């Protein structure tokens, strides 16, 4: 292919030549009017050097390969390219150091799409003779090249093809396209993407499975590492108890309980900063008291589980925009702060109860109790004025003071000490001692003599 020019040196310059595809180092070349030369280097398709300088300077010369082994066919059916001892049905060998930057390749499949505007390139298909019938008629897989665009600047990639069990043509299983990897998708838009398709009723979507170590002495699950913006690792794995954990270092075995359980809150001091004491218990109690409560159900639970599902349960709680911002962090409930607010509220109630008799300290609970007792609507407004008053709606209050209560008690005692009978035959005087009231030592008159009934 093409012609060459000699200039009396070891360099041979080509025009329209493809030296890198035609020769390899060690081959011999014969140029028109020159003797055989051994090729020393092949810098490009249009330049090579030989071991002995050419004797003439001339251009538009023809050339031929006069040595080396480009193709070998063995008796066992193996074919070798660049080797005389192929170890497989087809083996391509070169002793030249390969580099993608230099464009050296061992095997190239080319495809002229003509007017085809698709992005598929050359394809290699693997076929199998099935049960001795129709050799090569069953295509079980393949590899093909792809490009990212039909026109203009484009990148490239490769697809691994497979034959579905249901039959039909080969479809892409794994795609490497412009640095992105896709499984079940032909145009992955991220570094790793798994395609989604309708799998029918009752089936879940694609599954990713991470292997685990089943060694008897050092078992453990695999992990996924999520790097933070600053490059800090965040390994996620399932421990022996089934909890999902996250830690800055990978798990060492199945019993590794380092890091924290995902979804759980940690309260160790080493995970916190800007620590200050909180003593505004009254404000915490006010936040709780002033937070409106509602019953509700979550929209996503109703839509996802069904309106009659027990999983879409009615809940009791608050609405984010109706409560103090301390209850929330962004759009999420700040459970840590809520725990602290509830603890502070309990402390405030405990202080109010303990200090209710300490008149030197302001106590809103005591003030509220005093106001309540001073309210006539509670019907016991005079409980601290020496009287007990009882009222009923629409009726006048009935009040008793201490003296009246003592008289009432004496009367009750007198009535309870008398036994009457319809038949009286004889009166037996009984001497009764004077009883004093334990409240105020008020003498109580003895009851009438007890009648001894005689029944005829």
Secondary structure, 3 states (H helix, E strand, C coil): CCEEEEECCCEEEEECCCHHHHCCCCCEEEECCCCCEEEEEEEECCEEEECCCCCCEEEEECEEECCCCCEEECCCCCEEECCCCCCCCEEECCCCCCCCCCCCCCCCCCCCCCCCCCCEEEEEEEEEEECCEEEEEEEEEEEEEEECCCCCCCCEEEEEEEECCCCCCEEEEEEEECCEEEECCCCCCCCEEECCCCCCCCCCCCCCCCCEECCCCCCEECCEECCCCCCCCCEEEECCCCCEEEECCCCCCCCCCCCEECCCCCCCHHHCCCCCCCCCHHHHHHHHHCCCCEEECCHHHHHHHCCCCCCCCCEEECCHHHCCHHHEECCEECHHHHHHHHHHHHHHHHHHHHCCCCCCCCCHHHHHHHHHHCCHHHCCCCCCCCCEEECCCCCCCEEECHHHHHHHHHHHHHHHCCCCCCCCCEECCCCCCCEECCCCCCEECCCCCCEECCCC
